[in-house]
Each structure stands twice: as structure tokens, then as C-alpha cells.
Amino acid sequence: MKKYIFYFLSLVVVLPLSADVLEINSIAEPTNRVFVGSALKMTRVKYESGLMFGVSAGWEIDKNLALGFANYRLVSDIEMARVNDKPQNLNFSYRGVTARYIVRKGLGSGYLSINGLIGQGKLRYIVGDESKFLVFEPGVEFEFIPVLNLQVGVGVSYRYVRGIELGKLHDNQFREITALIRFRLVDFSYWFVDGSTK
């Protein structure tokens, strides 16, 4: 898992330096635009490597600040128990409000942003027996636009959880560094108005 996070950190460093060579489009100044997106996270859950998939939506209020909502779910099979000889996989998910703030522009053709999610999650592996918890996940990302109004971002975050009480599971098993790749569509007027990004 650590080597994958190292690869993602390398991307955060290399992409700004190579953006001009790759002829990546410059990021437009986001202002009062809606966005939708998805993300794939590589992380560790209960000390095992796993993948999480998420969807998000929100509003770019001005050229620096964006607010939204996101929902993430573990998509890897992590077996916790067996009932009638059938595996009971861990069901781990969380959702919450998100905020993103651009802290550095002029990095090649992209920008560096800090972001965070705060919300609630749910943990279950046997039907009828679950635990809810609070989650806070701050992170940092580098984003650029390869084509049209598709934003691509790579980054890292740290997931902090509190309140897990389910069998032998506890908070520390779910507090972990996460590497992610994100795709986001913005400014839908590009396709529906006149092809501009005004």
C-alpha cells in the first residue's frame, strides 16, 4: 500500500512539471459553476488494502472555493465472518459535506488545492448488526484539465473516524492515509449553449 501512495505522491510532483510538455489545457477560472464527479481511492481498511469508489456533486462558488457533497463505499471484498458457510464481507461507507480551496496556481497548467470531508459513516458485516461513526478527511490534490471541461485530480488524504463499536472492530483500524484519483465534469453550458466556457 505504501508504494502505491508513493506513486501518487510522485504524480503530484511530476504532473505540474510535465503539464506544458504534454500540452495539457490550462484551468479556467471557476466561477459559479456546478460540478459532478467520481473518485477511486486506494486505502487500507482493517489493516488490509482495499479500494473505495465515490461520487460527488457541488458548486464552485468562485475562483477559489467550492462546496459539495460526496459519498464513498468500499468495493473490495474483505471477509469478516461466515454464516451458514457463506462469507460475510465488510460493508464500509461514509458520506458528508465537502469543501475545496485553491491554495496555489501557476503549477504548470494546473493548481494545488486543499480539501476536506466531514460527515457520517456506516459499518456492517452481518445484517442487522451495524455501527455508525463520525468521519473527517482532510487532503491535498493537484488538478488539471486534459480535455474540454473534464478535471482530473490526484492526491492524498487522511481518514479520521470516531465512534466505531462493532465486535472487535475499533477506530484505529479505519484511520488511514488514502491515495486517490478523481474525475470531475464542470460547466455544462459548454455542451448546451455555444461551446464556450463563459
C-alpha positions as CSV (number, residue, x, y, z in Angstrom):
1,M,0.0,0.0,0.0
2,K,2.8,2.4,0.9
3,K,4.3,2.0,-2.6
4,Y,1.0,3.0,-4.3
5,I,0.8,6.1,-2.1
6,F,4.4,6.9,-3.1
7,Y,3.4,6.6,-6.8
8,F,0.5,9.0,-6.3
9,L,2.8,11.5,-4.5
10,S,5.2,11.2,-7.4
11,L,2.3,12.1,-9.8
12,V,1.5,15.2,-7.7
13,V,5.1,16.4,-8.2
14,V,5.6,15.3,-11.8
15,L,2.4,16.4,-13.3
16,P,2.9,20.2,-12.7
17,L,6.4,19.9,-14.2
18,S,5.3,18.0,-17.3
19,A,2.0,19.8,-18.0
20,D,3.4,22.1,-20.7
21,V,5.3,19.2,-22.4
22,L,2.1,17.1,-22.5
23,E,0.2,20.2,-23.8
24,I,-2.4,19.9,-21.1
25,N,-5.0,22.6,-21.2
26,S,-4.9,25.5,-18.7
27,I,-7.5,25.5,-16.0
28,A,-10.3,28.1,-16.5
29,E,-11.2,30.3,-13.6
30,P,-14.1,28.5,-12.0
31,T,-16.9,30.8,-11.0
32,N,-20.4,30.0,-10.1
33,R,-20.5,26.5,-11.8
34,V,-22.0,23.2,-10.9
35,F,-19.8,20.0,-11.0
36,V,-20.3,16.3,-10.7
37,G,-17.6,13.7,-10.3
38,S,-16.3,10.3,-9.2
39,A,-13.2,9.1,-7.4
40,L,-11.3,5.9,-6.8
41,K,-9.4,5.7,-3.5
42,M,-6.6,3.2,-2.6
43,T,-6.5,2.8,1.2
44,R,-6.3,0.3,4.0
45,V,-9.3,-0.9,5.9
46,K,-8.9,-3.1,9.0
47,Y,-5.1,-3.3,8.1
48,E,-5.9,-4.7,4.7
49,S,-5.5,-3.0,1.3
50,G,-8.8,-2.0,-0.4
51,L,-10.4,0.2,-3.0
52,M,-13.2,2.7,-2.4
53,F,-15.4,4.2,-5.1
54,G,-17.2,7.5,-4.6
55,V,-19.4,10.1,-6.3
56,S,-19.7,13.8,-5.6
57,A,-21.5,16.9,-6.7
58,G,-21.4,20.5,-5.8
59,W,-20.9,24.1,-6.7
60,E,-17.8,26.2,-7.5
61,I,-18.7,29.4,-5.7
62,D,-15.8,31.5,-7.0
63,K,-12.4,31.1,-8.5
64,N,-11.0,29.6,-5.3
65,L,-13.8,28.0,-3.2
66,A,-16.1,25.0,-4.0
67,L,-18.6,23.3,-1.7
68,G,-20.4,20.0,-2.3
69,F,-21.4,16.5,-1.1
70,A,-19.7,13.2,-1.5
71,N,-20.4,9.5,-0.9
72,Y,-17.8,6.7,-0.7
73,R,-18.1,3.0,-0.4
74,L,-15.7,0.1,0.0
75,V,-15.8,-2.0,-3.2
76,S,-13.1,-4.6,-2.3
77,D,-14.2,-7.9,-0.6
78,I,-12.8,-8.1,2.9
79,E,-14.2,-11.1,4.6
80,M,-15.2,-10.7,8.3
81,A,-17.1,-13.9,9.2
82,R,-19.1,-16.8,7.8
83,V,-22.7,-17.5,8.3
84,N,-24.1,-20.9,7.0
85,D,-20.7,-21.3,5.2
86,K,-21.3,-18.0,3.3
87,P,-18.7,-15.2,3.6
88,Q,-19.9,-12.0,5.3
89,N,-17.9,-9.2,3.7
90,L,-17.2,-5.8,5.4
91,N,-19.7,-3.1,4.3
92,F,-17.9,0.2,4.9
93,S,-19.2,3.5,3.6
94,Y,-19.3,7.2,4.5
95,R,-20.8,10.4,3.2
96,G,-20.7,14.1,4.1
97,V,-20.2,17.7,3.0
98,T,-17.0,18.7,1.2
99,A,-15.0,21.9,0.8
100,R,-12.1,22.6,-1.6
101,Y,-9.9,25.7,-1.6
102,I,-7.2,26.5,-4.2
103,V,-4.0,27.4,-2.4
104,R,-1.6,27.6,-5.4
105,K,-2.0,28.3,-9.1
106,G,0.6,28.5,-11.8
107,L,1.8,25.0,-11.3
108,G,2.3,24.1,-14.9
109,S,-1.3,24.1,-16.2
110,G,-3.0,23.1,-13.0
111,Y,-3.4,24.1,-9.4
112,L,-2.9,22.7,-5.9
113,S,-5.9,22.6,-3.6
114,I,-6.7,21.6,0.0
115,N,-10.0,19.8,0.6
116,G,-11.9,18.1,3.3
117,L,-14.9,16.0,4.0
118,I,-16.9,15.9,7.3
119,G,-19.8,13.6,7.8
120,Q,-21.1,10.2,9.0
121,G,-20.4,6.6,8.0
122,K,-21.8,3.1,8.5
123,L,-20.1,-0.2,9.2
124,R,-21.7,-3.6,8.9
125,Y,-20.8,-7.2,8.0
126,I,-23.8,-9.1,9.4
127,V,-27.3,-8.0,8.5
128,G,-29.0,-6.2,11.4
129,D,-25.7,-5.5,13.3
130,E,-24.1,-2.2,12.4
131,S,-22.2,0.8,13.8
132,K,-22.3,4.4,12.8
133,F,-19.4,6.7,13.2
134,L,-18.2,10.3,12.5
135,V,-15.6,10.9,9.8
136,F,-13.3,13.8,9.0
137,E,-11.0,13.5,5.9
138,P,-8.6,16.4,5.0
139,G,-6.4,16.1,1.9
140,V,-4.4,17.8,-0.8
141,E,-4.8,17.4,-4.6
142,F,-3.2,18.6,-7.9
143,E,-5.8,19.1,-10.7
144,F,-5.6,19.8,-14.4
145,I,-7.9,19.7,-17.4
146,P,-6.8,17.2,-20.2
147,V,-9.8,17.7,-22.5
148,L,-12.8,20.1,-22.6
149,N,-14.3,20.5,-19.1
150,L,-13.0,17.3,-17.6
151,Q,-10.9,18.0,-14.5
152,V,-8.6,15.2,-13.4
153,G,-7.0,15.2,-9.9
154,V,-4.5,13.1,-8.0
155,G,-3.9,13.5,-4.3
156,V,-3.7,12.1,-0.8
157,S,-5.9,12.4,2.3
158,Y,-6.1,11.1,5.8
159,R,-9.3,9.5,7.0
160,Y,-10.1,10.1,10.7
161,V,-13.0,8.2,12.2
162,R,-14.5,8.1,15.7
163,G,-17.3,6.0,17.2
164,I,-16.9,2.5,15.7
165,E,-18.3,-0.1,18.1
166,L,-18.9,-3.4,16.3
167,G,-17.5,-6.7,17.7
168,K,-13.7,-6.5,17.8
169,L,-13.5,-3.6,15.3
170,H,-12.3,-0.2,16.6
171,D,-11.5,3.3,15.2
172,N,-7.8,2.8,14.7
173,Q,-8.4,0.0,12.1
174,F,-10.1,2.6,9.9
175,R,-7.9,5.6,10.4
176,E,-5.6,5.6,7.3
177,I,-3.8,7.6,4.6
178,T,-5.6,7.4,1.2
179,A,-4.3,7.9,-2.3
180,L,-6.9,8.9,-4.9
181,I,-7.6,9.8,-8.5
182,R,-10.6,12.0,-9.2
183,F,-12.6,12.9,-12.3
184,R,-14.9,15.9,-12.3
185,L,-17.2,17.4,-15.0
186,V,-17.8,21.2,-14.8
187,D,-19.6,24.0,-16.6
188,F,-22.3,22.0,-18.5
189,S,-23.1,25.1,-20.6
190,Y,-20.1,24.1,-22.7
191,W,-22.2,21.5,-24.4
192,F,-25.6,23.1,-24.2
193,V,-25.0,26.8,-25.1
194,D,-22.4,27.8,-27.7
195,G,-19.4,25.7,-26.9
196,S,-17.7,28.4,-24.8
197,T,-16.7,28.2,-21.2
198,K,-18.0,31.6,-20.2
